[in-house]
Every structure is written in structure tokens, then in C-alpha cells.
């Protein structure tokens, strides 16, 4: 335990936070996110081709999908 007038009571002297890079190729979270995005975009392209003119294009998360 540590006490300072400016910070009060502290259980640790210092804390360190590190921000990861989940979008890197070796990251499991990044791989899963890219595969999901590709599946959604690929499925939207197939759905748009099948729907033809009845499709209304909507922008979702930076990609157009058919509604």
C-alpha cells in the first residue's frame, strides 16, 4: 500500500496498459472479424444478383447490402 497526498491510497505503485492490435493477421479476433466481414459482403453480392431490381441498397458499416 502506498499513500500520497495527490493520489490518496494506492495498492500498486504504477499501472501499465497495453493496447493490442486485434486486426493483425496472426490475431484470432482479427481473423474471425475479417472472415465475418467477407462472408457478409460476399453474401450481399450474391443476394443482390439474385434479387435484381427488387433490391434496395443500404450502406451498413461502410459496405452496401441489399435489403
Secondary structure, 3 states (H helix, E strand, C coil): CEEECCCEEECCCCCCCCCCCCCCCCCHHHHHHHHHHHHHHHHHHHHHHHHHHHCCEEEECCEEEEC
